[in-house]
Amino acid sequence: MRASALVLLAACGAGTVKPSAPAPLPAEHQVVLDTTPKERRRMLPPEVYLRAYLGWFGGLAPLDVQNRARPKGLFDAWEDYLSALGLPDYKIDLPRQTQSNTLMLATLGRLGEVLCVRAAEHDLHVKTPLDQRVVFAFDPKAGSLDEFSVGFDVLHRTFLGYPVRLAPADRAQKFYALFDEVRARHKAKNPLSPDETAWAAVCAALVQHPEAELY
């Protein structure tokens, strides 16, 4: 059968391959790639945020945070916040939240704000040595955009994971405008200084940035 097929192809001339006439290569054309998200942004599981917060703000275990904060009246117990964070509570048979919601986002955002204020108190207000600071491991002087950008780059790398030079060109300028406005509005030292309050505000804005909270 195979030999018969070869004989038939040879008889029809199919076995002869003739070169085609030379021709220029086709012109290049660009293909447009649509990279816009096709679904709305979503939150990660709350454990991811809590692990990130605990790592950013000192690397403590959850129970260590509770034990340190409760005597100072800063925190009650993790069980009091499980439902707001979307976590299950097996003591009362409360299931895990299966979808992101605004309450979860607001709770985590508020937690980030408080942690930024406490970090500013620890790192800046009590003049903690640079090598012992948790978040603000830089010179907090920010009399100009250039001085601000040095510290802002440290926070940007901490919370968003990459240097600010790779971000949109006006990001540092916009955050410096936030810093300057907060500093101007907080003249009194209550208990943080205007500069310390402004750095806490920048920290909170980065913690709640969509690049840090959503994917």
MARNU-991311 format. One record per residue (C-alpha): x, y, z; residue number from 1. Coordinates in Angstrom, 2 decimals. Layout:
N
      east     north        up   bapa
         X         Y         Z    NUM
...
END
This chain:
215
      east     north        up   bapa
      0.00      0.00      0.00      1
      2.81      2.40      0.87      2
      4.69      1.66     -2.37      3
      1.53      2.22     -4.42      4
      1.03      5.63     -2.79      5
      4.60      6.65     -3.63      6
      4.19      5.57     -7.26      7
      0.95      7.57     -7.50      8
      2.60     10.71     -6.05      9
      5.52     10.40     -8.44     10
      3.16     10.00    -11.40     11
      1.28     13.15    -10.41     12
      4.47     15.16    -10.02     13
      3.90     15.72     -6.31     14
      7.38     14.55     -5.48     15
      9.02     17.54     -7.21     16
      9.36     20.72     -5.12     17
     10.03     23.85     -7.17     18
     11.46     26.98     -5.54     19
      9.18     29.98     -5.34     20
     10.06     33.32     -6.85     21
     12.02     35.64     -4.53     22
      9.90     38.28     -2.79     23
     10.53     40.85     -0.05     24
      9.61     39.98      3.50     25
      6.20     41.21      4.65     26
      6.19     44.51      6.49     27
      6.22     44.43     10.29     28
      3.03     45.26     12.12     29
      2.41     45.87     15.82     30
      0.00     43.77     17.84     31
     -1.81     45.73     20.54     32
     -1.91     43.85     23.84     33
     -4.77     44.72     26.16     34
     -3.40     44.60     29.72     35
     -6.34     46.21     31.48     36
     -7.84     44.06     34.26     37
    -10.96     42.22     33.22     38
    -12.22     41.84     36.78     39
    -12.47     44.26     39.66     40
     -9.60     44.20     42.13     41
     -9.95     41.85     45.09     42
     -8.44     41.48     48.53     43
     -6.06     38.73     49.54     44
     -7.03     36.44     52.43     45
     -6.87     38.37     55.73     46
     -4.09     36.11     57.01     47
     -1.84     37.54     54.31     48
     -2.43     41.12     55.47     49
     -1.99     40.25     59.13     50
      1.25     38.39     58.42     51
      2.49     41.37     56.41     52
      1.52     43.82     59.17     53
      3.23     41.73     61.82     54
      6.34     41.53     59.67     55
      6.43     45.23     58.77     56
      5.85     46.43     62.32     57
      8.30     44.38     64.31     58
      8.00     40.73     63.30     59
      6.05     39.65     66.39     60
      3.73     36.68     66.68     61
     -0.01     37.48     67.08     62
     -0.10     36.48     70.75     63
      3.00     38.57     71.46     64
      1.24     41.60     70.00     65
     -1.80     40.93     72.16     66
      0.26     40.45     75.33     67
      2.25     43.65     74.77     68
     -0.71     45.83     73.80     69
     -3.35     44.76     76.32     70
     -1.65     46.15     79.46     71
     -1.40     49.55     77.73     72
     -5.06     49.53     76.70     73
     -4.18     49.45     72.99     74
     -5.73     46.08     72.17     75
     -8.23     43.64     73.63     76
     -7.95     40.20     72.05     77
     -7.82     38.83     68.53     78
    -11.15     37.07     69.09     79
    -12.88     40.47     69.28     80
    -11.92     41.30     65.71     81
    -12.22     37.98     63.88     82
    -15.58     38.73     62.26     83
    -14.53     42.23     61.14     84
    -11.40     40.77     59.55     85
    -13.37     38.01     57.82     86
    -11.73     35.22     59.80     87
    -13.65     32.24     61.18     88
    -14.46     31.99     64.87     89
    -14.86     28.33     65.77     90
    -15.99     29.10     69.32     91
    -19.31     30.47     68.08     92
    -19.36     28.52     64.80     93
    -18.80     31.64     62.69     94
    -17.68     30.68     59.17     95
    -15.01     32.43     57.14     96
    -16.09     35.29     54.89     97
    -15.87     33.95     51.34     98
    -15.79     37.35     49.61     99
    -14.06     40.65     50.22    100
    -16.20     43.43     51.65    101
    -15.84     47.04     52.71    102
    -15.86     46.19     56.44    103
    -12.81     43.98     56.05    104
    -11.00     46.62     54.01    105
    -11.87     49.37     56.51    106
    -10.78     47.25     59.48    107
     -7.42     46.40     57.95    108
     -6.95     50.01     56.90    109
     -7.68     51.28     60.38    110
     -5.28     48.71     61.81    111
     -2.61     49.98     59.43    112
     -3.20     53.59     60.52    113
     -2.79     52.69     64.19    114
      0.36     50.69     63.52    115
      1.88     53.61     61.59    116
      1.19     55.99     64.49    117
      2.69     53.56     67.00    118
      5.71     53.04     64.75    119
      6.20     56.81     64.51    120
      6.07     57.04     68.31    121
      8.59     54.22     68.69    122
     10.99     55.19     65.89    123
     10.83     58.98     65.78    124
      9.23     60.43     68.91    125
     11.43     58.67     71.45    126
     14.54     59.07     69.26    127
     15.17     55.35     68.80    128
     18.63     54.60     67.32    129
     18.55     54.05     63.58    130
     19.51     50.37     63.75    131
     16.65     49.65     66.20    132
     13.85     51.34     64.30    133
     10.99     49.24     62.99    134
      9.67     51.25     60.02    135
     11.18     54.73     59.82    136
     14.80     53.64     59.45    137
     16.02     56.90     57.89    138
     16.67     60.55     58.67    139
     13.16     62.08     59.01    140
     14.31     65.51     57.85    141
     12.05     66.56     54.95    142
     12.56     70.24     54.30    143
     12.49     69.69     50.54    144
     11.25     67.15     48.02    145
     14.74     65.71     47.64    146
     15.12     65.16     51.39    147
     11.64     63.68     51.60    148
     12.30     61.31     48.69    149
     15.10     59.56     50.57    150
     12.85     58.46     53.43    151
      9.87     57.94     51.17    152
     11.85     55.45     49.09    153
     12.50     53.39     52.22    154
      8.77     53.28     53.05    155
      7.86     52.61     49.41    156
     10.19     49.60     49.30    157
      8.84     48.34     52.63    158
      5.12     48.49     51.85    159
      4.94     48.21     48.05    160
      8.03     46.12     47.45    161
      9.92     48.17     44.85    162
     11.84     51.47     44.63    163
      9.91     54.65     44.02    164
     11.91     55.37     40.84    165
      9.96     52.55     39.16    166
      6.61     54.04     40.20    167
      4.70     56.71     38.24    168
      6.88     59.79     37.86    169
      4.77     62.06     40.08    170
      4.27     59.66     43.00    171
      6.94     61.12     45.26    172
      5.71     64.64     44.52    173
      2.08     63.72     45.39    174
      3.10     62.09     48.66    175
      5.27     65.06     49.52    176
      2.22     67.30     49.01    177
      0.36     65.05     51.50    178
      3.28     65.25     53.92    179
      3.47     69.04     53.64    180
     -0.28     69.50     54.14    181
     -0.43     67.26     57.22    182
      2.62     68.98     58.69    183
      1.04     72.39     58.16    184
     -2.23     71.34     59.81    185
     -0.61     69.87     62.95    186
      1.25     72.70     64.63    187
      0.83     71.39     68.17    188
      2.82     68.48     69.59    189
     -0.06     66.21     70.56    190
      1.70     63.85     71.19    191
      3.64     63.65     67.91    192
      5.38     66.61     66.35    193
      4.11     67.96     62.99    194
      6.87     66.12     61.09    195
      6.22     62.87     62.98    196
      2.49     63.12     62.32    197
      3.16     63.76     58.63    198
      5.40     60.71     58.34    199
      2.72     58.60     60.06    200
      0.20     59.86     57.48    201
      2.50     58.88     54.60    202
      2.99     55.46     56.17    203
     -0.78     54.97     56.51    204
     -1.34     56.05     52.89    205
      1.16     53.45     51.68    206
     -0.28     50.70     53.88    207
     -3.71     51.38     52.37    208
     -2.44     51.88     48.81    209
     -4.24     49.68     46.23    210
     -0.93     48.10     45.27    211
     -0.55     46.89     48.86    212
     -4.15     45.89     49.60    213
     -5.60     44.65     46.30    214
     -4.60     42.45     43.40    215
END
